[in-house]
């Protein structure tokens, strides 16, 4: 009986110590899992940090060149989007760049030359209204694609490296807002420049 009673007292003494050791080990394992990120995760974090610096430089360029009113800049993870309304670059229903649009594109060309480590995907978007009967363009996809291609050609002609440029037409896909109001449709008709860092470019 005495032996049994003694074991109970010893158990009561070492159980809190054992529990504390288990908790310490658990915390150590959790911290170790956070410290041992995969190389891919570390590389992605580094990429996001570098693009954040580029984004700040772009904002400074836009402000310095008084382009704030015409361009919206958005940073998402490692991707930077420069968004321009349709009427900044094109007349309604056309793929001919306006004189005011040429001025903005020439300013963007200077920015793209500075940020030479970025690829540039030019994306055209429309609203959900189909082109009228007899229009030059069969559908919104064709209109948005030709607009993006026109901008690509303009930048190519002004010295942007061909390997950095792509052009894509999305038509009425991926609207920013529901096409239920005319003001929403105006916001959905846009051109976007999506910048991503080229592999191996620091």
WOTA-V846804 format. One line per field, one symbol per residue. burial: 1 if it has 16 or more other C-alpha atoms within 10 Angstrom, else 0. A space follows every 50 residues. Layout:
# WOTA-V846804
burial: ???
This chain:
# WOTA-V846804
burial: 00000000000000000000000000000000000000000000001100 11011001101100000001101010011111111111110010101000 11011001100100001111111111110000000010011111111111 11011100010001111111110010001000001111111111111000 00
